[in-house]
Amino acid sequence: MDPNTALRRVRRAVEEARNGAAQPETVLEALTELRELRDELAGWEPELITAARAQGASWAVLAPALGVASRQAAERRYLRLQPSESGETTGEARVSARRDQRAGDRAVARWARENSATLRRLAGRISADPDLPAHAADELNRALGESDAANLVGPLASSGGQLPEGRLAEDIAAVNAEAGLVRETAIRDRH
């Protein structure tokens, strides 16, 4: 469908309807084209928002372009338009799920920073384990070299399944369980 041609036909049908000269077939065809145009435009909006964000546009800058009053409303609109990654069926459910995820991520990051020494000691012991595959050890060592202990959470979690049963695997399981509890508590507290 060529949007320009469809738009011209819809405009012509609207004018005919205003003048009382529209034929039922013309009106129905225009309504079908209008729906198709709406669907196409709806697909363009999240793409353009994504492109603007990738270029560094803030939600506050995007808000007026989207016709909303705040950065929160701009982000909410974007999240409502996005397809679901985790099965939510409504736009509001996608907004809520994304905000839950961020609340959980922030809480786990804060917990990791507060427990930095413990996480770093565990990561050091695990990365030195000869049973750990080289790529997992490299990932842990990279995270250990970063200043933010929150970057250790993911590599620690993924290394747990790559070690044989034993004390290190149990320690990783305990850290994963604690991080999971912190995440669940943050999400529960948000509601």
N, C-alpha and C positions, 0 to 999 in steps of 0.2 A: 504494500500500500504506500502510495506517495502521499505524505502528509499534506503537502501544499494543495494537491488536487482534491483530496478528501475534504480539506477545510473549505475550499471554494464551493464544493457541492453542498456542504452543510450550510454555509452562509446563504447560498442561493435558496435552499429549501426553507430556511428561517424567513428570508424576505418574502417568499411566496406565501408562507403561512401567515405572516403579518398582514399581507394584502388579501388574504382569503382566497388565494389562487392555488394553494398547494394540493397536489393529488396524494391520496393515501399511500400509494407505492413510493412516491418521492420522499414523503415524510418518514416512512419506515426505513428506506435505504439510508436517509440522512441520520436517523437514530443509530443504525448499525455502524455507520462510518464514525459517528461521534463517539460511540463506545470504543471502537478500535483506536481512535485518536487518543482518547483518555488513557487506554491501556498502554499505548506507546509512550505518551508523555510521562505517565507514572513510572515507567521503567527508566526514563532518562534522568529523572530527578535524583535518585540515589547515586547514579553514576557521576553526575556533575558534582554532587556534594562530596563524594569520595575523592574526585579529582581536585576539588578546591582544598579539601583537608590535606591531601598529599602535597599540595603546593604551599602548605603552611597557614591557610586561612583558619582563623579561630571560629568557634561557635558564635561568639559575639559578633564577629564580622558577617557571618553567614545569616544571622537572624533576620536582618532587614530584607535581604534578598529572598528569603523564604516566606516573608510576610508574617513573621512572628515577633514577639516582643522581647524575648530573652534568649540567652545562650542555652539555657535548659530546654526551652521550647524548641529551639532549632535542633538540638541533639535528639530530643524526644520524637520529633517529626521524622528525622532520619532513621532512627531505630524502628519506628512503626512501619516504614517503607521497606526495610531490609527483609529479605527472606530469613526464615528461622534456621539456625544452625542446630538447635536442640529440641525441635518439635513443637514450639509454641505456635498456637493457631491464630492468635490475634496480635495486632500491633502493640496493644498495651501489655500483653504477656511478654512480648519480646523486649519491651522497654524494662519491665520489671526484672526479667531474667538477666539482662545485661547489667542492670544496676546491682542485682544480687551478686553477680560474678565480680564486679569491681569492688564491692564492699568486702567480699571474701578475700580477694587478692590483696587489698589494702591491709586487712587484718593479719593475713599470713605474712606479708612483708614486714609489718610492725613486729610480729612475734619473732620472725627470723632475726631481725636486727637486735631485739632484746636478748636473744639466745645465740648471738653470733659466735661466741667462744666455743660453745658446745657443738654447734653445727660445723665450725671450721675444724675442730679436733676430729670429729667423725669423718668429715670429708677427707682429711689428711690420711687417716687410717685406711679408709676405703680405697683411695687412689693408689696407695702403696700395696694393696692386696694383689698378689700375683694371679689370682683367679679372675680378677676384673678385666674384661676385654679392653684393649688399648683405646678404642674410641671413647668408651665410658670414662676411663681414667683421664684422657685428654680433656673431656668435657668438664669433669670435676676440677681438674687443675686450672682450667681457664676461669671457672667460677671462683675458685680460691684466690686467684690473682686479682679479682675485682674488689673494689672497696665495699660494695653493698652485699651483706650476707643474704639478703633476700634472693640473690641470684643463685644461691646454693640449693634452694628448695627443690627446684625441678631436677637438676642433675642427681641430687641425693635420691629423690623418689625413683627415678628411672634406673639407678644403679642397683637398687634393692633386688630386683628380679634377675639380675645378672650375676649374683653371687650365690655360692652354695649355702645351704642352711648352716647356721652357726651364729656366733655372737654378733658379728657385723650385720648380718641380715636381720637379726632380731632388733638391733639398735635402729636400723633404717626403718623397719616396720613401726617401731615406737615413734620415731620422728614423723613419719607419714600419718600415723593415727593422730598425733597431737596437732599437726597442721590441719588435718581434716576437721578435727573438733573445733579449732579456732575459726575455720572457714564457716562451718555450720552455725556456730554461735553468732558470728557476725551477721549472717544472713537472717537468722531467727530474730536477732535484735533489730534488724532493719524493718521487720514487719511488726 
